[in-house]
Amino acid sequence: MKLKKIFGLLFFVATCSVNAQVVYDIIGQETCDCLKAKNIDFSKPENADSIELNVGLCMLTSYNKHKDEFPASERFEMSDKESMKRLGEKVALGMVSHCPDFLMALGKNYVDDEEMVETTQAQFLEGKVTAIETKEFVTIKIKDKNNRVHSFLLLEYFETASLFTDNQIKNGTNLKIGYYEVELYDTLSKDFKYFKVISSLEKI
């Protein structure tokens, strides 16, 4: 989360309800605690992609726990890119008082959006949906032409995410999935492993 966005949001704090401010602070603290528990070396630029994704995962995990504490008009939708951006910016304000060192170090690994170079290479796979698991995060399982089953995580907004949110993807749907791989901590194996994260969806 860029520091300039964090400080820019200070102008909007006065418009938030007292209850919402308290919840944002709680989510900020829980996000900080979650990130600290992962023991990621956020001072290394090569970890930037993993850090950004883990920030989002920690934030959404906490937000889902406290979603019902927000007025209906102040809730956020995962399928709405601008909505999730606003959530991230407001939670970042809550993080400032709980892990400022983390935010300062993280900020050093980023430059302005206009100067950033996309380093993650998109990959693609075609196949048939065999299962859709909706637990804390959505997992879509695809069987390819060689009958191998692959698992893909739906973790962030992208342009064609509406295919899923509009219930157009079901078991048996033929899909072309764009994805990238990221190294995340797996709580079951208690080790870091690579996961496939969806970046695009196309029905075929």
C-alpha positions in Angstrom: 0.0 0.0 0.0 1.6 3.3 -1.1 2.3 5.8 1.6 1.1 8.7 -0.5 -2.4 7.1 -0.7 -2.4 6.5 3.1 -1.7 10.1 3.9 -4.0 11.4 1.2 -6.9 9.5 2.9 -6.4 11.5 6.1 -8.7 14.2 4.6 -11.5 11.7 4.5 -11.3 10.4 8.1 -13.7 13.1 9.3 -16.5 11.8 7.1 -16.4 8.3 8.6 -18.7 7.3 11.4 -17.2 6.7 14.8 -18.1 3.0 14.7 -16.6 2.6 11.2 -13.4 4.2 12.4 -13.2 1.8 15.3 -13.7 -1.2 13.0 -11.1 0.1 10.5 -8.6 0.3 13.4 -9.4 -3.2 14.5 -9.0 -4.5 10.9 -5.7 -2.5 10.6 -4.4 -4.1 13.8 -5.4 -7.6 12.7 -3.9 -7.1 9.3 -0.6 -6.1 10.9 -0.7 -9.1 13.2 -1.4 -11.4 10.3 1.5 -10.1 8.3 3.9 -10.2 11.2 3.0 -13.9 11.8 4.0 -14.7 8.2 7.6 -13.6 8.8 8.0 -12.3 5.3 11.2 -10.3 4.6 9.4 -7.2 3.3 12.7 -5.3 3.0 13.6 -7.2 -0.2 12.2 -5.9 -3.5 12.0 -9.4 -5.0 9.3 -10.2 -2.4 7.1 -7.3 -3.4 4.5 -9.4 -5.3 4.1 -11.9 -2.4 3.9 -9.0 0.1 1.2 -7.2 -1.8 -0.9 -10.4 -2.2 -0.5 -11.3 1.5 -1.5 -7.7 2.5 -4.7 -8.3 0.5 -5.3 -11.7 2.0 -4.8 -10.6 5.6 -7.0 -7.5 5.1 -9.9 -9.5 3.5 -9.7 -12.2 6.1 -10.2 -9.6 8.8 -12.8 -7.6 6.9 -14.9 -10.7 6.4 -14.9 -11.3 10.1 -16.2 -7.7 10.8 -18.3 -7.1 7.7 -21.6 -7.1 9.6 -20.3 -4.4 11.9 -20.4 -1.8 9.1 -23.6 0.0 8.0 -24.9 -1.5 4.7 -24.0 1.8 2.9 -20.3 1.4 4.0 -19.7 -2.2 3.0 -17.4 -3.3 0.2 -17.7 -5.7 -2.6 -14.8 -8.0 -3.7 -16.1 -7.9 -7.3 -15.8 -4.0 -7.4 -12.2 -2.9 -8.1 -12.8 0.7 -6.9 -14.7 -0.6 -3.8 -11.7 -2.8 -2.8 -9.3 0.0 -3.5 -11.2 2.2 -1.0 -11.2 -0.5 1.6 -7.5 -1.0 1.3 -6.8 2.7 1.7 -9.0 3.0 4.8 -7.6 -0.1 6.4 -4.1 1.3 5.7 -5.0 4.2 7.9 -5.7 1.8 10.7 -2.4 0.0 10.1 -0.4 3.2 10.5 -0.6 3.2 14.3 0.0 -0.6 14.6 2.8 -1.4 12.2 4.3 1.9 10.9 7.7 0.3 10.4 6.2 -2.3 8.1 4.4 0.4 6.0 7.6 2.5 5.7 9.7 -0.5 4.6 7.0 -1.6 2.2 6.7 1.8 0.7 10.4 1.7 -0.2 9.8 -1.2 -2.6 7.3 0.7 -4.7 7.3 3.6 -7.2 4.4 5.6 -8.7 1.9 3.5 -10.7 3.0 5.3 -13.9 6.6 4.1 -13.4 5.9 0.5 -12.4 6.9 -2.2 -14.7 4.8 -5.4 -14.8 7.1 -8.3 -14.0 4.6 -11.1 -13.4 4.2 -13.2 -16.6 0.6 -14.3 -17.2 0.1 -18.0 -18.1 -3.0 -19.7 -19.6 -4.7 -23.0 -19.3 -7.8 -24.4 -21.0 -10.0 -27.1 -19.5 -13.3 -28.1 -17.9 -14.5 -27.0 -14.5 -14.7 -30.0 -12.2 -15.3 -28.3 -8.9 -15.8 -24.8 -7.3 -15.0 -24.6 -3.6 -16.3 -21.6 -1.7 -14.6 -21.5 1.7 -12.7 -18.5 3.0 -11.5 -17.9 -0.6 -12.8 -19.4 -3.9 -11.0 -22.2 -5.5 -11.8 -23.3 -9.1 -10.6 -26.7 -10.2 -10.0 -27.4 -13.9 -9.3 -30.6 -15.7 -7.0 -30.1 -18.7 -6.8 -32.1 -22.0 -4.4 -34.6 -20.3 -7.0 -35.2 -17.5 -4.8 -33.4 -15.0 -6.7 -31.4 -12.4 -5.3 -27.9 -11.5 -6.5 -25.6 -8.7 -6.8 -21.8 -9.1 -7.5 -19.2 -6.4 -9.8 -16.3 -6.9 -8.2 -13.7 -4.7 -8.5 -10.3 -6.5 -10.5 -8.3 -8.9 -9.9 -8.5 -12.7 -11.8 -7.4 -15.7 -13.6 -10.6 -16.4 -14.3 -11.6 -12.8 -18.0 -10.9 -13.4 -18.2 -14.3 -15.2 -17.9 -15.8 -11.7 -19.8 -13.3 -9.7 -22.7 -13.5 -12.2 -22.8 -17.3 -11.7 -21.9 -18.0 -15.3 -19.2 -20.5 -14.3 -20.4 -23.9 -13.1 -19.2 -27.5 -13.1 -18.7 -28.6 -16.7 -18.0 -25.1 -18.0 -15.2 -25.0 -20.5 -12.8 -22.2 -19.5 -9.6 -20.5 -20.5 -7.9 -19.3 -17.3 -5.2 -16.7 -17.2 -3.1 -17.0 -14.0 0.2 -16.3 -12.3 2.0 -18.2 -9.6 2.8 -16.7 -6.2 4.6 -18.2 -3.2 2.4 -18.1 -0.1 2.5 -19.6 3.3 0.4 -22.8 3.5 -1.0 -23.3 7.0 -1.7 -27.0 6.4 1.8 -27.9 5.4 3.3 -25.1 7.5 5.6 -24.1 4.7 5.7 -21.8 1.7 4.4 -23.2 -1.6 3.3 -21.9 -5.0 -0.3 -21.2 -5.7 -2.0 -20.4 -9.0 -3.9 -17.1 -8.8 -6.5 -16.2 -11.4 -5.9 -13.1 -13.5 -8.5 -13.6 -16.3 -11.5 -15.9 -17.2 -12.9 -16.7 -20.6 -15.6 -19.2 -21.5 -14.7 -21.3 -24.6 
